[in-house]
């Protein structure tokens, strides 16, 4: 990595020199001019900078983790975010994440229907009650993990069970937050039967889950650890239902806690198949398997989220935002 192109992570808006403030003003003017040109060419009233020109596509885990760390520095340079912008962004994100995560599991509500229900409280005619409960439960679970991250409450077995309780609230109350007492299996895409660990071994596997987490959480890259948490929990399959949604929420809780954007996994069929294929590369937690394809998959999702957020918060035109984003604009000055 060329150190000249690496943002100075020690600079924040209150420490900028007059020269840096002038540079930042010029970069922002160039940035806005480029957006205007793009909107003129496309005939649309919005545009985004192609940030893959700076953070190029790669399938190398080491490289993408370096990119994500750098992108985090750039996003941090906009903090604290404008409260109105953050509220608007989170409202849209929560609906999208709720729709995609539930749709992966077979929920029939469309994105528009999910948005309509969550925004108005009016149920969608002809759609099952359970689909509406899954939507409101998932939105509450997102708010819960955001509160855990804000209050620096560490990941624990209790919190995993609390999150699962929210996922199944009003749907399977007797199973919510309780480890399963029955064996479960799935039929894989190739038709083979895959059996998850027997119920009597779940407490031991969850103990090993937290041993792994506590031994590696401070040394592994946060996005790598987030992928491990999802992968390991879904392969333990500790609950009778709701394991996928709970595992994705636990992954995103850790991303929240470490200052990274959440990874939204799309439910569109080809992308859903890729997600399941990468998960199946690591079958079980006893025998183990190759976790790298899934790590790369999640890292790419986090990178997509960074690109979306950097494009969004870089357009803060408020007076409070005029001195924010120095690291970001310094990094992208070559393309603006």
PyMOL commands that set and color helices and strands:
alter all, ss='L'
color gray80, all
select helices_A, chain A and resi 3-5+13-15+18-42+51-53+61-76+83-104+111-120+129-150+157-168+199-216+222-236+243-257+269-280+292-313+319-321+326-335
alter helices_A, ss='H'
color red, helices_A
select strands_A, chain A and resi 185-187+193-195
alter strands_A, ss='S'
color yellow, strands_A
deselect
rebuild
show_as cartoon
